[in-house]
Amino acid sequence: MYLKKILTVIWLSFIVVMTFGQDMLQQYERAELLLPRNLKNKIYTQWVAPKPIEGSDFFWYTAKTADGTKYQLVNPIKNSKVLAFNHEKMAAAITKTTKDTVSAYKLGISNIEFNKELKWVRFKKDTLLFQCNLNTYEVEVVEKPTEYKKTESISPDSSQLAFIKDYNIWLRSVSTGKETQLTTDGEELYPYGGSISWYFTQNESANQAVEFEIDVDWSKDGKKLLISRYDRRNAQKLYMYKSLPEKGWRSEIYSYYRPLAGDSLVTTVEYYVANLEISKVVKLDLHPIPTFANYGTEWSKDNKLVYNIFYERGWQKGSFTKTNAVTGKTKVIYSETSNTYVDPMMGEYKLIKDEKELLCLSEQDGWNHIYRINTETGAIINQVTKGEYVVRNINYVDKKGKKIYFTANGKEKDRDPYYEYLYVTDYAGKSVELLTPENAYHNITFTNDNKFFVDNFSRVNLPNKAVLRNTKTGKIIITLENTDASILDSLGVTAPEQYVVKGRDGKTDIYGVIYRPSNFNANKSYPVIDYSYSGPQTIVTPKTFSRGVLNMNYAIAELGFIVVTVDGLGSAWRSKEFHDKSYKNLGDIGGPDHIKAIKTLAEKYPYMDTTRVGMWGHSAGGYDAVRALIAYNNFYKVSVSSAGNHDHRIAKAWWPEVYMGYPAGKHYDEQSNILNASKLKGKLLLAHGDLDNNVNPSGSTRMAAELIKANKDFELLMIPNVNHGGLWWDSYFIRKRWDFFVKNLMGVEPPLEYKIK
């Protein structure tokens, strides 16, 4: 009898485990349906990205519908929207010409270009360029435009070609082929015009030569050439180990130039101007600028001046300069300094009034605003915008009407302060008019002549609506598209809930969203996962419908978690004081605000179990996830960290030096996950791609080394041949992240080796 009872208990337990396991498998299958890659093709007309037709008032855009891709043509003057061409006739013409059968709304074309009279359209199909007569629908192969090498740049009138040869800049006449050498002393590590993108990798195992990308800028009249010169003589490289080569068994070593935070010697750039009429090259008297602190050059309208924007190391000073293109003499037009940082992510400069005045964005009064500067004296003429809100962009300047169109957030009271709206004001800033009044986040694109603009607006709980508006009045001229997100209803998915709570100081409003599973039951208890990215250049909480839906959090919540986002003190797009909380303090990760928010929400929603809280994040969020188990391990119990920069001296130089300062002082040590590995407590999964040239994989391997030294239990997943972005989308890692939280935060065994298709 006793044995029978035991067997019965064992059998019932087996039935429960099998049933729960089956339920978990079904949750994985549903979670997979909610991955961005699966949802994005079933949510239609998500966004309108207008493409101008040069020389006309028209623009066109693609609309992805349930039937396929439709090409729409808009005439703002006549307030009309029609198909850009007859799709059935086009399909028949392409099929006849290419012998490749296509259907009306699955044409498979790209690189589309209409002529201004709309008589023909050119497009690329496979490797060929075609032109279709829009009256007869006859299709013919046309000659592709000349494609120039990375090492070449054509003049504005197409008469001369600048190119790199033996680390110097040469000119070649297009008509005669005659070559002229402009510079003579270039060398491999100190070349003229020799730019290397940060993502460039060199296979050192195969002794692969570096191919430079030419970095020159023609004056508008083609008579002068601005030439950059990069000094890498003391620059250092980072390395990656490609363990899975395309053929053979020997791994490959890849290298790339990448300055790290705190490096005393980095790649710098200098500038020269070649005056082609008198065959003279002059050096601009700008000091060598670190490449990551150089924010661009621009020719004046009269081709006599070169404007430049750059920052000093440490980012406590930013300057806008002008240089005489003949003499090379430089004058600082305007400089801004700060005791913390002059944030390059918040800055913008636009010349007006025949370049006698400069509009710029600055946080000098505590909020990001527009200032008008005299370009001769450098004096501030007036502060154009004022108040407790943040100007994000100067979108368009109507120089004739003396109007400034700008986007800003935080100006509309009793609304989410992160929503952007379009405003217009005069140069003096006497009046500010709202042009996009809907309570949503507005993304603005002006038409060719700036008389109209396309406005995509949405919220996380409001599908995108794209409209065409009149620039002067903001009046809606025509509705272009409404997003079809009915797939979410059929899946039983609800929009994430927006919330606002008080932060650590008890007075500052902190914003975020909550994701719940589709089978949510308020009578159950749910573990909580905090999705974090505390990089101060942005925020983590989605504000648009597409960002709210097309992310990993829906899928994670579907497994049986409550997922939250929190934008704590130190994150972007609030006041300068709010932002500065992160200065020399990235190790804070907004943690006290995250914890306060989750605890406050749990008081309102008791089903949120604050004894089972985890964190996940990628890149700077990967740093956060490890930091949570070091600095806040009395609250966070489980973390998944991917591609984390676990010491800010391992990350790219510009980002940490803006927010942590230069040189790298003791605070870098104090906020290093690597140097504080012994303090880690909880369950941790580290993941990295071995070809990550944004956050080098050594960040995670060094973190692992210190955890081993401290005798800490953790898991390390290194995925071969995957880069920074690739890891985010990697199916195997997505599944391993799910497994780790299900097992360690939920306390349930995940389905064995579930395969995401």
SVG drawing of the C-alpha trace seen along z (x, -y; Angstrom):
<svg xmlns="http://www.w3.org/2000/svg" viewBox="-7 -91 65 93">
<polyline fill="none" stroke="black" stroke-width="0.4" points="0.0,0.0 2.8,-2.4 4.7,-1.6 1.5,-2.2 1.1,-5.7 4.8,-6.5 4.3,-5.3 1.1,-7.4 2.9,-10.5 5.8,-9.9 3.4,-9.4 1.4,-12.5 4.6,-14.5 5.7,-13.2 2.3,-14.3 2.7,-17.8 6.3,-18.1 5.2,-16.9 2.2,-19.3 4.3,-22.2 7.0,-21.3 4.5,-21.2 3.1,-24.6 6.7,-26.0 7.2,-24.7 4.1,-26.4 5.2,-29.6 8.5,-29.4 6.6,-28.9 4.5,-31.9 7.5,-34.0 9.1,-33.1 6.1,-34.5 6.7,-37.8 10.3,-38.3 10.8,-41.5 11.9,-39.5 8.6,-37.7 6.3,-40.6 7.8,-43.2 6.7,-41.4 3.1,-41.2 2.7,-44.8 1.9,-46.8 2.7,-50.4 4.7,-50.9 6.4,-54.1 6.5,-56.5 10.0,-57.5 9.5,-60.1 12.0,-60.0 12.2,-63.3 12.0,-63.5 14.7,-66.0 13.5,-69.1 9.8,-68.5 7.3,-68.9 6.6,-65.2 7.9,-62.6 7.4,-58.8 7.5,-56.2 7.1,-52.4 4.2,-51.0 4.5,-47.4 1.0,-45.9 -0.5,-42.5 -0.5,-42.1 3.2,-43.1 5.1,-46.4 3.2,-49.3 5.0,-52.4 3.1,-55.5 3.5,-58.9 2.5,-62.1 1.8,-65.5 1.7,-68.0 0.4,-70.8 -2.6,-68.9 -3.0,-67.0 -3.0,-63.7 -1.6,-60.3 -1.6,-57.6 0.3,-54.5 3.6,-55.6 3.0,-53.3 0.8,-50.5 2.1,-47.6 0.5,-44.9 2.0,-46.4 5.4,-46.9 5.4,-43.2 4.6,-42.1 7.3,-44.3 10.0,-43.1 8.9,-39.4 9.2,-39.8 12.5,-41.6 14.3,-39.5 12.5,-36.2 12.2,-36.3 8.5,-36.0 7.5,-38.6 4.1,-39.7 2.6,-43.1 3.4,-43.8 6.5,-41.6 8.7,-43.3 12.0,-42.8 13.4,-46.1 15.7,-48.6 17.7,-51.9 14.5,-53.5 14.8,-56.9 12.1,-58.8 12.8,-61.7 11.1,-65.0 8.6,-64.8 7.6,-61.2 8.2,-59.9 10.4,-57.1 11.6,-55.3 15.0,-53.6 15.6,-50.7 18.0,-47.9 17.0,-44.3 19.6,-41.7 22.8,-43.2 21.4,-45.2 20.0,-48.7 16.7,-49.1 14.7,-52.0 10.9,-51.7 9.0,-54.1 5.9,-55.0 3.7,-55.6 4.5,-52.4 5.9,-50.2 8.8,-49.2 11.8,-48.1 15.4,-48.3 18.8,-47.8 20.7,-51.1 24.3,-51.8 25.0,-52.1 26.4,-55.4 30.2,-55.4 31.0,-53.9 34.0,-55.3 36.4,-53.5 36.7,-54.3 40.0,-55.9 38.4,-58.4 36.3,-61.5 34.9,-63.3 34.7,-67.1 31.3,-68.9 31.5,-69.4 32.8,-65.8 35.9,-67.2 38.5,-66.0 39.0,-63.0 40.9,-63.2 42.5,-60.0 44.9,-58.4 48.2,-57.1 51.2,-56.2 49.5,-57.9 49.2,-61.2 46.5,-63.1 46.6,-63.3 44.3,-64.7 43.3,-63.2 41.7,-65.0 38.6,-63.0 38.9,-64.2 42.7,-63.8 43.8,-61.4 46.6,-63.7 47.6,-63.2 48.9,-65.9 50.3,-65.2 49.1,-67.6 50.9,-66.4 54.3,-64.7 55.2,-63.7 52.4,-61.3 53.4,-58.0 51.6,-54.8 50.8,-55.9 50.5,-59.6 48.6,-59.6 46.7,-62.4 43.0,-61.7 43.5,-58.3 40.5,-57.7 39.8,-54.3 36.3,-53.7 36.2,-52.5 34.7,-49.2 37.5,-48.5 39.3,-45.2 42.5,-44.0 43.3,-40.3 46.8,-40.3 47.1,-36.5 46.9,-37.0 48.9,-40.2 46.0,-42.1 46.8,-45.6 44.9,-48.5 42.6,-50.1 42.0,-53.8 38.8,-55.6 39.4,-59.0 38.5,-61.9 38.4,-65.1 35.8,-67.8 35.5,-69.8 34.6,-73.5 31.3,-74.2 33.0,-75.8 35.5,-72.9 38.5,-75.2 39.7,-74.1 40.0,-70.8 39.9,-70.3 42.2,-67.4 42.4,-65.6 45.6,-64.1 45.4,-61.3 48.3,-60.7 48.3,-57.1 52.1,-57.0 51.4,-56.5 47.9,-55.0 47.3,-51.6 45.2,-48.7 42.6,-46.3 42.5,-42.7 40.0,-40.0 40.4,-36.3 38.3,-34.7 38.2,-31.0 36.0,-29.9 37.7,-31.0 35.8,-30.5 38.3,-27.7 41.1,-25.8 41.7,-25.1 44.0,-28.0 42.2,-30.9 42.6,-34.4 43.7,-37.5 41.9,-40.8 43.1,-44.2 41.6,-47.7 42.6,-51.2 40.4,-52.0 41.2,-54.6 40.3,-53.6 39.2,-55.9 42.2,-57.4 44.7,-56.7 47.3,-59.4 48.1,-58.9 45.3,-58.5 44.7,-59.0 44.4,-62.7 43.4,-64.6 44.9,-67.8 43.5,-69.8 45.0,-71.2 43.5,-73.2 44.7,-72.7 44.1,-75.8 43.9,-74.2 44.1,-77.5 47.5,-78.4 48.7,-74.8 49.3,-75.7 48.6,-73.6 48.2,-75.3 47.9,-73.8 45.0,-75.1 46.3,-76.3 44.0,-74.0 45.8,-71.9 45.7,-68.1 42.2,-67.0 41.4,-63.5 39.4,-61.9 36.6,-61.0 36.3,-64.6 36.1,-66.1 32.5,-66.8 32.9,-67.9 33.8,-70.6 31.8,-72.7 32.7,-75.1 31.3,-78.6 29.0,-79.6 31.7,-81.8 34.3,-79.0 36.6,-81.3 36.2,-79.8 36.2,-76.4 34.1,-75.9 34.9,-73.3 33.3,-71.9 35.5,-70.0 35.8,-69.3 38.8,-69.1 39.6,-65.8 37.4,-65.5 34.6,-67.3 34.5,-70.3 35.0,-72.6 33.5,-72.7 34.4,-75.2 33.1,-76.4 35.8,-77.9 36.3,-79.5 39.5,-79.3 40.7,-81.4 41.1,-78.8 43.9,-80.8 46.0,-81.7 45.1,-78.9 44.5,-81.4 41.8,-80.2 39.5,-82.2 37.3,-80.7 33.8,-82.0 32.2,-80.5 33.3,-78.3 31.3,-76.7 32.7,-75.3 31.3,-73.3 32.4,-72.1 31.0,-68.7 30.7,-68.2 29.6,-69.9 27.5,-67.1 28.1,-66.5 24.9,-64.5 22.9,-67.6 24.8,-70.1 23.9,-71.5 25.1,-74.4 23.4,-76.2 24.7,-79.3 22.1,-82.0 22.0,-85.6 24.7,-85.0 26.8,-83.3 27.0,-86.4 25.1,-84.6 25.1,-81.2 22.4,-79.2 23.5,-76.7 22.1,-74.4 23.5,-74.7 22.7,-73.6 24.3,-76.7 21.2,-77.8 20.4,-74.3 18.2,-73.2 19.1,-72.6 18.1,-75.7 18.7,-77.7 21.2,-80.6 22.0,-83.1 25.6,-84.0 27.4,-86.8 30.1,-85.1 32.4,-88.1 32.5,-88.8 31.4,-85.5 28.9,-87.4 25.5,-85.9 22.9,-88.1 20.0,-86.5 18.8,-83.2 16.0,-82.2 14.2,-79.6 13.8,-79.5 12.1,-77.4 12.1,-74.0 12.2,-72.0 14.7,-70.4 15.3,-71.5 16.3,-68.4 17.0,-69.6 16.9,-72.7 15.0,-71.0 14.7,-73.9 15.5,-77.6 13.2,-79.7 15.8,-82.4 13.5,-84.6 10.7,-84.5 13.2,-84.5 11.6,-81.5 13.2,-78.6 11.5,-75.2 12.7,-73.0 11.7,-69.8 11.6,-69.8 10.4,-67.6 9.1,-68.6 7.3,-71.8 3.8,-70.4 2.7,-70.1 0.9,-67.0 2.3,-64.9 5.2,-62.5 8.2,-64.9 10.1,-62.7 7.6,-63.1 9.0,-65.3 6.9,-68.0 7.6,-70.4 7.5,-74.2 8.2,-77.4 9.6,-80.6 11.1,-83.9 14.8,-84.7 14.1,-86.8 12.2,-84.0 9.2,-86.2 6.6,-83.6 6.8,-79.8 4.0,-78.0 3.2,-74.3 2.6,-72.7 2.0,-69.0 -0.5,-69.0 -1.3,-65.3 -0.3,-63.7 2.4,-61.5 6.0,-61.3 6.4,-63.1 9.1,-62.3 9.4,-65.0 10.8,-65.0 10.5,-68.1 9.8,-68.0 12.2,-69.3 11.0,-72.9 10.2,-72.8 6.6,-73.9 5.3,-70.6 6.5,-68.0 5.7,-64.3 4.8,-63.6 5.0,-60.1 3.4,-60.1 2.7,-57.4 2.9,-56.2 3.7,-52.7 -0.1,-52.2 -1.0,-54.1 -0.1,-52.7 1.8,-55.0 -0.1,-57.5 1.7,-59.2 0.4,-62.5 1.4,-65.3 1.2,-68.8 1.5,-72.4 4.7,-73.9 3.4,-77.3 0.2,-76.2 0.8,-72.6 -2.5,-71.7 -2.9,-68.1 -3.1,-68.1 -3.6,-64.4 -3.3,-61.2 -0.7,-59.0 -0.8,-55.7 -2.2,-54.2 -0.3,-51.2 -2.1,-47.9 -1.2,-46.1 -4.1,-43.7 -1.7,-40.8 -1.1,-41.9 -4.9,-41.6 -5.0,-38.1 -2.1,-37.1 -3.8,-38.5 -0.9,-41.0 -1.6,-44.2 0.5,-47.4 3.1,-48.0 1.8,-50.2 3.3,-53.6 4.0,-54.7 5.5,-57.5 6.8,-57.3 9.0,-59.4 12.7,-58.7 15.3,-58.3 15.0,-61.9 11.2,-61.5 10.4,-64.4 11.7,-63.8 9.4,-62.1 10.8,-58.9 9.3,-57.3 9.1,-53.8 6.9,-51.0 5.7,-47.6 5.4,-44.5 3.1,-41.6 2.5,-38.1 -0.6,-37.7 -2.0,-35.2 -1.4,-37.5 -3.3,-36.7 -3.2,-39.3 -3.7,-36.5 -0.3,-34.9 3.1,-36.0 5.6,-37.0 9.4,-37.4 10.5,-40.9 13.1,-41.5 14.6,-45.0 15.7,-45.7 18.5,-48.3 20.6,-50.6 21.9,-53.5 24.1,-55.1 23.6,-58.8 23.4,-59.6 19.9,-58.2 17.0,-56.5 15.9,-52.9 12.1,-53.3 10.4,-53.2 8.3,-56.2 7.1,-55.2 4.8,-52.3 7.4,-50.5 10.0,-50.7 7.5,-49.6 6.5,-46.5 9.7,-45.5 12.0,-44.7 12.9,-41.6 10.8,-42.5 7.5,-41.2 9.0,-37.8 10.7,-37.7 7.5,-38.7 5.6,-36.0 7.7,-33.4 6.0,-34.4 7.8,-37.5 6.9,-41.1 9.5,-43.2 10.1,-46.9 12.2,-49.7 13.3,-52.7 15.0,-55.9 16.6,-57.1 18.7,-60.2 21.6,-60.6 19.8,-59.6 19.2,-61.9 16.7,-64.6 15.8,-66.2 17.5,-69.1 21.3,-69.5 21.1,-68.8 19.2,-65.6 21.7,-64.6 24.8,-65.4 23.9,-62.8 25.8,-60.4 29.0,-62.5 32.0,-60.5 29.3,-58.3 28.4,-55.7 28.7,-53.0 25.5,-54.4 23.5,-53.0 20.5,-54.8 20.2,-51.8 18.5,-53.6 15.8,-54.9 15.3,-51.5 14.9,-49.9 12.6,-52.6 10.5,-52.4 10.1,-48.6 9.2,-48.7 6.7,-51.5 5.1,-49.6 5.0,-46.4 2.9,-48.3 0.4,-49.0 0.7,-45.6 1.3,-43.0 1.8,-40.3 5.3,-41.8 7.6,-39.7 10.4,-41.9 12.2,-39.0 12.8,-37.6 14.3,-40.5 16.7,-40.1 18.3,-42.5 19.4,-42.1 21.1,-44.5 23.4,-44.8 26.5,-46.9 26.3,-49.7 23.3,-47.6 25.6,-44.6 27.7,-46.7 24.6,-47.5 23.6,-43.9 26.9,-43.0 27.0,-46.2 23.6,-45.3 25.0,-42.1 28.0,-44.1 26.5,-47.3 22.8,-46.3 22.9,-42.6 20.7,-42.9 17.9,-43.5 18.9,-41.9 19.4,-38.2 20.0,-37.2 21.6,-39.0 22.2,-38.3 24.9,-40.6 25.7,-40.7 28.6,-42.6 29.3,-44.6 32.0,-47.2 32.9,-46.1 35.6,-48.7 35.1,-52.0 38.8,-52.0 37.9,-49.0 35.2,-51.0 35.6,-53.4 37.2,-56.6 34.6,-59.2 31.7,-57.8 33.3,-57.2 35.4,-60.4 32.2,-62.5 30.5,-61.1 33.5,-59.9 36.0,-62.6 39.7,-62.6 42.2,-61.6 41.0,-58.3 41.2,-58.9 40.5,-56.8 36.8,-56.8 37.4,-54.6 38.8,-52.0 35.9,-52.4 33.3,-51.9 35.1,-49.0 33.1,-45.8 36.4,-43.9 38.2,-45.4 35.2,-44.8 34.5,-41.2 34.9,-39.9 31.8,-41.8 29.5,-40.0 26.7,-38.0 23.9,-36.2 23.5,-34.2 25.3,-35.7 25.4,-34.8 28.1,-36.7 27.8,-36.6 29.9,-38.2 30.6,-37.8 34.2,-37.1 34.2,-39.5 32.7,-42.4 34.7,-45.5 32.5,-47.9 32.9,-46.5 35.9,-44.3 35.3,-40.7 38.3,-41.2 35.8,-43.1 34.0,-39.9 37.0,-37.6 38.8,-39.9 35.6,-40.0 35.5,-36.3 39.2,-36.1 38.5,-38.2 35.4,-36.2 37.5,-33.0 40.2,-34.6 37.5,-35.5 36.2,-31.9 32.7,-33.1 30.2,-30.8 29.0,-32.2 28.5,-31.2 30.3,-32.5 29.0,-32.2 31.3,-33.3 29.6,-33.0 32.0,-32.6 32.0,-34.9 29.4,-37.3 29.8,-41.0 28.1,-43.6 24.8,-43.8 24.8,-40.2 24.8,-39.0 21.6,-41.0 19.8,-39.0 21.6,-35.7 18.9,-32.9 21.1,-30.7 21.9,-33.5 18.2,-34.6 17.2,-31.1 20.1,-30.9 18.9,-34.2 15.4,-32.8 16.7,-29.6 18.9,-31.4 16.0,-33.5 13.5,-30.7 15.8,-28.4 17.4,-30.9 14.7,-33.5 11.5,-31.5 12.9,-28.2 11.6,-26.1 13.6,-23.8 13.4,-25.3 12.5,-23.1 15.6,-21.1 17.5,-22.6 14.6,-24.6 15.4,-25.8 14.3,-29.3 13.6,-29.0"/>
</svg>
